[in-house]
């Protein structure tokens, strides 16, 4: 099943609720036809406001424009934009069956009954709910409700699919399963999708591109790997994964710290701190490294072990995530090996 896809353009779109409450700074953004774009950031960063502007639930400040393809939809209400929405709380009709919920939008559009039933059957099969078609909503699990909400949003064949933290209310294991299912579904549908989340794993899995937002601004836009491995500032680096700061001084081609030194890539001179991701450091015997410290804490997490090392740099311990077979003890001297190409050179925000 393929849906018509359409590009979305936001031009100088800001949102102000009062003189002292601008929740979204002016943004310019193009979402390509068929692309899944993820808006990622903490609560209050402006991601849901951006989604509501695209949906037509809010209007941008004067001077802002929203285009669907070549059509200016800035003043169009949501019912005229042909968008499908899935909310965190699903917003399903509790007195309707699964089938009635999925077909509701088609009924409102006065779709002929035979076609409505055919389309509903197709969507129930698509989200693996055919055998639950006659059940009431209160008879479903959280994951099944989420699938009903998604099928209902897709039923009227929207030009744009908008999802506002749809997996947040689910437990971690179910979120992981549905994340993979949704990724496959969205790629098969090829519908232009905007997905809002504060969960970096969802962003990495689902996004063709990810926008990291903070305080109403876009901090960085790019493919998941680009943003993760090449963050433009400290906010982006810290929001995506575990990042450590190494404080020291650069001289003679190396970065010198409390616990030793590291060879540096070009561009490190003049920086008071270098950064590295926790999984990019390797624990080695102390005598095999020019950067040393002492194990302060060990946390066994099942699939991996998290080790905190004191003394390598001034300030707090650095975190290293390593194999679940790692066998070190509190108080043990260790060395840190970090390849120069894995160091993150980030200036001040």
C-alpha positions in Angstrom: 0.0 0.0 0.0 1.5 3.3 -1.1 0.1 6.8 -0.3 0.5 10.0 -2.2 3.4 11.9 -0.7 4.0 15.6 -0.7 6.8 18.0 0.4 6.2 20.4 3.3 7.9 23.8 3.5 8.0 26.1 6.6 9.0 29.6 5.9 9.9 32.0 8.8 7.5 30.1 11.1 7.5 31.3 14.7 4.9 31.0 17.4 4.2 33.6 20.2 1.4 33.2 22.7 2.1 36.5 24.5 4.7 39.2 24.5 6.9 37.3 26.8 6.1 33.8 25.7 7.6 33.0 22.3 7.7 29.2 22.3 9.1 28.8 18.8 11.7 31.0 17.2 11.5 31.6 13.4 12.4 28.4 11.6 12.8 27.6 7.9 12.5 24.0 7.0 11.8 21.7 4.0 10.5 18.1 4.5 10.9 16.1 1.3 8.0 14.0 -0.1 8.0 10.6 1.4 10.5 11.5 4.1 10.2 10.6 7.8 11.5 13.6 9.7 11.9 13.3 13.5 11.6 16.3 15.8 13.7 15.4 18.8 14.2 17.4 22.0 13.2 17.8 25.7 9.8 19.0 26.9 9.2 22.6 26.0 11.7 22.8 23.2 9.1 23.6 20.5 8.8 20.3 18.7 5.0 19.7 19.4 4.3 23.4 18.5 6.0 22.8 15.1 3.9 19.7 14.6 0.7 21.6 15.5 1.6 24.3 13.0 2.0 21.7 10.2 -1.3 20.1 11.3 -3.2 23.4 11.2 -4.0 23.3 14.9 -2.0 26.5 15.4 -1.2 29.4 13.1 2.3 30.8 12.8 3.0 34.4 13.7 2.4 37.0 11.0 5.0 36.6 8.2 5.2 32.8 8.5 4.1 30.5 5.7 3.4 26.7 5.4 3.3 25.1 2.0 2.1 21.6 1.1 3.8 21.1 -2.2 3.1 24.5 -4.0 -0.1 25.1 -2.0 -0.1 27.7 0.7 -2.0 26.1 3.6 -1.1 28.6 6.3 -4.7 29.6 6.9 -6.3 26.3 6.2 -7.8 24.4 9.2 -6.8 20.9 9.9 -9.8 19.3 8.2 -8.8 20.8 4.9 -5.1 19.8 4.9 -5.6 16.0 4.6 -3.3 15.2 7.5 -3.5 12.1 9.7 -2.6 12.4 13.3 -1.6 9.9 16.0 -1.5 11.3 19.6 0.2 10.0 22.8 -3.1 9.1 24.4 -4.5 7.5 21.1 -7.8 9.6 21.3 -9.8 6.5 20.3 -13.6 6.3 20.7 -14.2 3.9 23.6 -17.8 3.1 22.6 -16.7 2.1 19.1 -15.3 -1.2 18.0 -11.8 -1.5 16.5 -13.4 -1.6 13.0 -15.6 1.4 13.7 -12.6 3.4 15.0 -10.5 2.7 12.0 -13.3 3.5 9.6 -14.6 6.6 11.3 -12.7 9.1 9.1 -14.1 7.3 6.0 -17.6 7.5 7.3 -17.3 11.2 7.9 -16.1 11.6 4.3 -19.2 9.7 3.2 -17.2 7.0 1.6 -19.5 4.3 0.2 -20.0 1.4 2.7 -18.4 -1.3 0.4 -15.3 0.8 -0.2 -15.2 1.8 3.4 -15.2 -1.9 4.5 -12.5 -2.9 2.0 -10.2 0.0 3.1 -10.8 -0.8 6.7 -10.0 -4.5 6.2 -6.8 -3.6 4.3 -5.6 -1.4 7.2 -6.5 -3.9 9.9 -4.5 -6.5 8.1 -1.6 -4.0 7.7 -1.4 -3.4 11.4 -2.1 -7.1 12.3 -5.5 -6.5 14.0 -7.9 -8.3 11.7 -8.8 -10.8 14.4 -9.6 -8.0 16.8 -11.9 -6.0 14.5 -15.0 -6.6 16.6 -13.5 -5.9 20.0 -14.1 -2.8 22.1 -11.2 -0.5 22.7 -11.1 -1.4 26.4 -10.4 -5.0 25.5 -7.1 -4.1 23.8 -3.6 -3.8 25.1 -1.7 -0.5 24.9 0.2 -1.7 21.8 -3.0 -2.7 20.1 -4.6 0.6 20.8 -1.6 2.3 19.3 -2.0 0.3 16.1 -5.7 1.2 15.9 -4.8 4.9 16.2 -2.3 4.5 13.4 -4.7 2.6 11.1 -7.4 5.3 11.8 -5.0 8.1 10.8 -4.1 6.3 7.6 -7.6 5.4 6.6 -8.5 8.6 4.7 -5.3 8.4 2.7 -3.6 11.5 4.2 -1.0 13.5 2.3 0.9 13.9 5.6 1.2 11.7 8.7 1.9 13.4 12.0 2.8 11.5 15.2 3.1 13.1 18.6 5.0 10.8 21.0 2.8 7.8 20.0 4.9 5.2 22.0 5.6 7.1 25.2 2.8 5.4 27.2 4.1 1.9 26.5 6.6 -0.2 28.4 10.2 -0.3 27.2 10.1 -3.8 25.6 6.8 -3.1 23.7 8.1 0.3 22.6 11.1 -1.4 21.0 9.0 -3.9 19.2 6.5 -1.3 17.9 9.4 1.0 16.9 10.7 -1.7 14.5 7.2 -2.4 13.2 6.5 1.3 12.6 9.8 1.8 10.8 8.9 -0.9 8.3 5.4 0.3 7.9 6.3 3.9 7.2 8.9 2.9 4.7 6.4 0.7 2.9 3.8 3.5 2.8 6.2 6.2 1.6 4.0 8.8 3.2 5.5 12.2 4.3 5.8 11.8 8.1 6.7 14.1 10.9 7.4 12.3 14.2 7.8 14.0 17.5 9.7 12.3 20.4 12.1 12.9 23.3 13.5 9.4 22.9 16.8 9.3 21.0 16.4 5.6 20.1 13.1 6.3 18.3 14.7 9.2 16.5 17.7 7.1 15.4 15.6 4.1 14.2 12.7 6.0 12.5 14.2 9.2 11.1 15.5 9.7 7.6 16.6 13.0 9.1 16.5 14.2 12.7 16.0 17.7 13.9 17.4 18.4 17.4 15.5 21.2 19.1 16.2 23.3 22.2 14.4 26.4 23.6 12.3 26.9 20.5 15.3 26.7 18.1 16.6 24.1 15.7 20.1 23.1 16.9 21.0 20.7 14.2 19.5 18.9 11.2 20.9 15.8 9.6 20.9 12.0 9.1 20.9 10.1 12.4 24.6 9.0 12.0 25.7 12.5 11.1 24.1 14.1 14.2 25.4 11.4 16.5 29.0 11.3 15.3 29.3 15.0 14.4 27.3 17.1 16.9 27.5 20.8 16.3 27.4 21.8 19.9 27.4 20.4 23.5 23.6 20.4 23.8 23.3 18.1 20.8 26.2 15.9 21.9 24.8 15.4 25.4 21.2 14.9 24.3 22.2 12.0 22.0 23.9 9.4 24.1 26.5 9.5 26.8 29.3 12.1 26.4 32.3 12.7 28.6 34.3 16.0 28.8 38.1 15.9 29.2 39.6 19.1 30.6 43.2 20.0 29.9 45.6 21.9 27.7 46.9 21.3 24.2 50.6 21.4 23.5 53.1 19.5 21.3 50.4 17.7 19.4 48.7 16.2 22.4 46.0 17.1 24.9 47.4 17.0 28.5 45.1 16.2 31.4 45.4 15.2 35.1 45.8 11.5 34.4 48.1 11.8 31.3 47.7 12.8 27.7 46.1 11.8 24.4 47.2 12.3 20.8 44.9 14.8 19.2 43.4 15.2 15.7 43.9 18.5 13.9 41.8 21.3 15.2 42.2 20.5 18.9 44.6 23.3 19.7 43.0 26.1 21.6 40.1 24.0 22.9 39.9 23.7 26.8 37.9 20.5 26.5 37.6 17.4 24.3 34.7 15.1 24.3 34.2 11.4 23.7 31.3 9.0 23.7 31.3 6.4 26.4 31.3 3.5 23.9 34.3 4.9 22.1 36.8 4.5 25.0 38.5 1.2 25.7 39.7 0.1 29.1 43.3 -1.3 29.0 45.9 -2.2 31.7 47.2 1.0 33.2 50.7 0.4 32.0 49.6 0.2 28.4 48.1 3.7 28.3 49.3 7.3 28.5 46.0 8.3 30.1 45.2 6.6 33.5 42.7 6.6 36.3 41.1 4.5 39.0 37.8 2.6 38.8 35.3 4.4 40.9 32.1 2.5 40.2 31.1 -0.6 38.1 27.5 -1.0 37.0 26.5 -4.4 35.3 23.6 -3.7 33.0 23.2 -7.1 31.3 24.1 -6.4 27.7 26.9 -4.1 28.7 28.9 -2.9 31.7 29.2 0.8 32.7 32.5 1.8 34.4 33.2 5.2 36.0 36.9 6.2 36.1 38.3 8.8 38.4 41.5 10.8 38.0 41.8 10.8 34.2 40.6 14.4 34.0 39.8 17.2 36.5 36.3 17.2 37.8 33.8 14.3 37.7 34.6 10.7 36.7 34.4 9.7 33.1 32.0 7.0 32.0 33.0 4.1 29.8 30.5 1.6 28.4 32.1 -1.7 27.5 31.5 -5.4 27.1 29.3 -7.2 29.6 32.2 -9.6 30.0 34.4 -6.7 31.3 35.9 -7.7 34.7 37.2 -4.8 36.7 36.8 -3.8 40.3 36.4 -0.6 42.3 39.8 0.9 43.1 41.6 -0.8 40.3 44.1 1.3 38.2 43.1 1.3 34.5 44.2 3.0 31.3 41.9 4.6 28.8 42.5 4.2 25.0 40.5 6.6 22.8 41.4 6.7 19.1 42.0 10.3 17.9 39.3 10.0 15.3 36.8 9.3 18.0 37.4 12.5 19.9 34.7 15.1 19.4 36.0 18.6 18.9 33.1 20.9 20.1 33.4 24.6 20.7 31.3 26.6 23.1 27.5 26.6 22.4 
